[in-house]
């Protein structure tokens, strides 16, 4: 059976069954059940946008991607990078005034060979965030650090808790971690191996989640489970509510003149600011990694912040023009930047920090992306590093699994970060 046929067979099995106990990949269950979308199958020859498909596909194919390192022979790499960063930040359209971090530690918990701190700091004048900071025991000098970026997964109630081990976790969270991460929270594994780790909540997740009781009743009335005394039912209803509310949020974000990606990227860069306030951290050895939208965030943070010295992107590295064949139905509103493709495809964003070391991790059974889009993005990134005479600084790994960051993948990612940051 070909990879394509295997992926199609897996897809048809997975989205047809809505029993969580029998469902192999919880990511896809959440997306199918919460976003109200349907499987792509071999007989589905109609396009999500009907007769307008040629318009959008042809227009995306014709985009010049002006700031790609492959678009021309750039005589001055420093100038190319500077101009590219300026343009990408302009497209993200979110540059709030810098404010003091005013960091505070709100919780301390000893874990085996490291200590977990819950910290809070300001992101803008309008909001703060929480993060988990993991610091290994026995440090005698500044140590390497990793910004660990949590996924989306249709799971908004928690953010950082999806990748950091916590006590008394509800069953719905444990099930999610088992499915998405093989039962192992990778931030803790990084700390056990000597990395300082910061895991911030992203906008709209965890400590920054939408407060449902502040939203008009008309938006909440179809989600009675929000008030359930059963924690798992209430969390599931909240996730459902938030997924349906993404469209409303996106309208307000775009109408305000900014982008959701810009808000996310700003928060992740502020996380680096916070990390650099810690005397335990070696500022010259900071990396980032994440799965799913955490991978998307990692690609942007790696590309746009020169303080990041090595990166890992797992489960979110497609080429947008090759993603048009009914695959956007699965995706969040958080990843779209108007006019981006005129100047950058996703690999081009990440390349702004090349030739620093970058690993891409793709899942061959990943149903969120076309195989063509994943292969095209990986090839483009490889071609960029080759053009920079730095092929050894880039690597793409393929895994025959659904959308996830398995323990094997975690170990490979950590080994990559150890290679370049230790």
N, C-alpha and C positions, 0 to 999 in steps of 0.2 A: 504494500500500500504506500502510495506517495505521501509526503508530508502534508501536501494540500488536502488530499483525500482524508487523511487521518484527522486533520484539524476540522474538516467539515463534519465528519462522523462524530467527533467529540462534541462539536457545537450542537448538532441536532439532538444528541442525547441530553446534553446539559440543560438547554433552555426549555426542553419539553417537560421537565420534571421540577415541580416546585416544592418538593418535600425536602427540607434542609438536611434531614438525616440521610438522604440518599444522594444528595447533590455534591458532586466532586469539588466544585470550585465556587466558594461562597461569594467571591467578587461578582461572578456572572449572575448568580441568583439574585443578589441585591440589585444589580443593574436592571435585570429583566423584570423583577417584581416591583421595584420602587419607581423606576423611570417609565414603566408601562410600555416597554419596547419588545420587539419580537425577534426571533432568530433569523439569521441570514441563511438561506438554504439554496441548494442547487437549482431549485425550480423558481426561485424568486428573481426573475429577470427585470422586474420593474424597479425603478430607482426611488429612493425616499423623496426626492424632489421632482418626481415625474418628468414632464417634458422639459423642465428647466435644467436637467442634469448636464446636457452638452454645454450650456452657458457657463456653469460654474467650473466644470472640468476643463474646458478649453481655456477659460480665463486663467485658471491656476497654472495650466501648462505653459501659458505665455508669459508668466511673471519672470522678470529679468534676474531676480535675486542678486541685486547689484553688489552687495557687500560680501558675497561669498568669496572666499580666498581662491576659489577655482574660477571665478568669473573673468579674471584677467591676471596678468602678471604684475602684481603689486611691487613696485621698486623699493618701497619703504614699508617694512612690516610694522614698525612702530606707528607710522602715520595711518596705515590701514586699520590697525587695532584701535587707535584713538578715535578715528572717524566712525568706525563701526560701533564702538561703545556709546558714543554720543547719539548716533541715530537710533540704536536699540532702546536707549533710555528715553529718547523722545517718543518712540512708539509706545512704550509702556505707560507713559503719560501719568506717572505717579511720583512726584518729587515733593513730599511734604517737608515743612520746616524741620530741621534737626532739633531735637529736644534732649535734655539730660536723661540718661537712662534711669536714674534713681533706683538702682537695683536693690533688692532685698531677698533674704533667704526666709522662706516661710515654713520649711519643714526639713528635717534631717533624719536620715534612716541608714543605719549601718547594714551593708550587704556583703557578706563574705570577705572578699579582698578589695572592696571599694566602698565608697559612701555615696548614697544618692541624696541630692539636695533638690528640693523644689524651690525654684527662684521665680521672681516676678520683676519685670522691668518695662519701661515705657517704650512703645513702638512709634507713636506719634503723640501729639498733644491731646488726641481724642481717645486713645485706647492703650491699654497695657496687655501684656501676654504673660503666660506662665511657661516655664520650661523645666525639664529635668536636667540636672547637671550631675554627671557621674565622674567621680575622681578616684583613681586607684590609690591604694594605700602605699606608703613607703616611698613616695617620690622624693628624690634628693636634688633634682634639677628640673627646669621646665620640660614638659613632655609634649608629644604630639597630640593633636586633638582632632575630633571629627564632629561636624555638624550632621546629625542624623535626622533625616526629614521623613515624617510619617506619610502614609498613603492617604488616598481618598476612600475608595472602596464603598461609597455610599454610607459610610459610618461616621457621622458627624459628632455624635455625643462625646466621643473620645478622640483625642489627637495623639499626643505623646505617649499615652498609655498603650497604644497599639504596638509600640516598639520598645517599651521599657517595662520590665517586670514590676508589677504592683501587687499589694496584698488584698485579699478578699475581692478579687475581680469577679464581676457577674459572669454567668455562664455565656451570655451572648458575646462578651469580649474574649473569653477563653476560646470559644469556638472559632472566632474570627482569626485569632493568632495561630491556632492550630492549622487552619486552612491556608492562610496567606504566608505564614512564616515557618511552617513545619513545627509549630509549637515552641519555637525559641525566639525570644526577643533579642534582635541583633545588637541593640545598643548595649545591653548587659554583657554580651559576648565581647564586644569591642573593649569595654572597661576591664573585663577579666584578662584581656591580652595587653593591657598597659596603656590604652588610649584614654584621654579625657574625652568625654562625650557630652554634647549639648543637644537636647531634643526639644525644640520649641513647638508650641501649638501654632498652627497656621490659622490665618483669618477664616472664620466660619466653622472652626473645629475646636473641640475641647473647651478650654477656658475662654476661647473667643467664639463659642457657638452662639447661634441666634437664640435670644430669649423669647420663647414662644408666647409667654404671657404678655409680652409687650407688642405683639402683632394682632391686628384686628381679628375678632372672633370669626369672621367669614373665612379666613384662611385656616382656622383650626377646627372648624366644626366637623370636618370629615375624618378627624383623627381622634376618636374617643379614647384610644389607648394611651394618649398623653397623660391622662390622669389615673392610670392604672396603679394599683398598689403593688403589682408585680413588677419589679425593677426591669426585668428582661422585656416584658411587654411594653412598658413605658419607653424604654430606650429604642426598641424597634419602631414604635410609633413616631418617636421623635426623629429618627433617621428618615422615615418615610416623609414626614412633614418637611424636613429640611431639603430633601431631594426635590420635592415638588416646588419648593420656594426658591430654588436656585434661579429659575427663569425670572422671577420678580426681582431678585437681588441683582441679576445681571443687567436688567433694564435700567435700574437706578444707577448702577456703577457706570455703565456706558453713557447714560444721560448726564452724569455728573462730569464727564470729560476725562475719565480715567479707564483703566482696565483691571480686571480681576487678577490677571497675571502680574501686573505692575504692583498691586497691593501685596500679593504673595511674595514676590521677589524682594520688595522693600523689607518685609518682615524678616526674611531669611538673611538679608544683609545686616539688619540690626542685630540678629543673633550672633553674627561674627563680631560686631562691635562689642557685645556683651562678653563674648568669650575672651576677647583681648583685654578685658579688665581684670581677668584672673591671673594672678602671678604664677600659677602652676602651669600655664600654657606657653609653649614655645610658639611665638607668632610666625615663625618661618616654616612651621610644620602643621598646617591646618588643611584638612580634607573635608569632603562632603560625600554623602551617599543617600540613596532613597529608592523606594519601590513605588511604581505606579505614578500618581501625581507627585509623590516624593522623588521619583526619578526625574520627572519633568522639572520640578523645582531644583533638583540637583544640577540638571543641565544648564538651567538659567543662572544659578548661583555660581557654578564653575565658570561659565562663560563671561559673566559680568563683574565678577569680583576677583581682582588679581591677588587678593590675600589668600585665595584658595589655591593650594599647591598640587592637589591631586583629587580626582573625583571618580565616583562610580554612579552610573545611571542604569537602573534596573526597571524593565517593564514599561518604559515610556520613551522610545526613541524612534518614531516613524518619520517618514518624509510626507509632509502634508499633501502635496499634489497626488500622491499615490494612495491616499487614504479616503478618497471621495466615494468609493463604491459601497455606499450604505453603511459605512463603519462609524460615521459621526453620530449615529443614533445611540451608540453606547457611551458617548463621552459627556463629561461635565462641561458647564459653561465657563469654567475657570481657566481654560487653556487657549482662548482665542484673543489674538492681538490684531486689531484692524490694520490692514496694509502691510503686515509683517512680511508676507511672501514677496512683496515687491523688492525687499532688501535682504531677507534672510529666510531660509528654511531652518528647521530646528537644529540640524547639525551645524549650520553656519553660526548660530548663536553660541553654541558650546565652543566652536573653534576660536572664538575671540580670546580664549585663554590658552590656546595651543601655542607651542607644543608641550605644555605641561601634561603630565600623565593622566589619561582618561581610559576607563574601562566601561564598555557597554555590555549589558547582560540582557539577551533576548530569550523569550520562551517560544519554542516552535509551535506550541499548542495555544498560544495567546490569541484569544478571539476578539481582542480590542483593536487589532491592527491587521492590515493585509500583510501577507508575507512579503510581497513586493515592496511595501513601504518600509518595513524593517530592514530588508536587505539593501534597499537603495540608500537609506540613511547611514547604515554601517559602512557601505562602500564609499560614500562621499566623505565620511569622516576619515577613513583609511587613506583616501586619495589626498586629503588635505595634509595629514601628517607625513605622507610620503613626499609631497611637494616641499614640505618644510624640512626634509631630511631627518625626520624624527620618528620613523616607523615603529621603533621599539617603545615609544611612549604611548602607543595606542593599542587597544586590544578589544576584540569583540568575542564574547563567549555565547554559545547557543546551548539551550537546555530543553530536553524533550518533556516539558511539563506545561501545565496551564499557567495563567497569569499569577505569579507568586514569587517569593524570594525564599527558596528552600534552604535547608541547612547547608547543603552542598554549595549553593550559590553564595550564601553568607560567608562560608569559609574561603571561597575563591576571592570574594570582594575584600575581605579582611587581609588576606595574603597580599593582594594588590596594594592596599593602603600601607601595609607593613613594609613592602618593598620600597615604596617611595617616600614614606614619612618617618621611618625609623632608621 
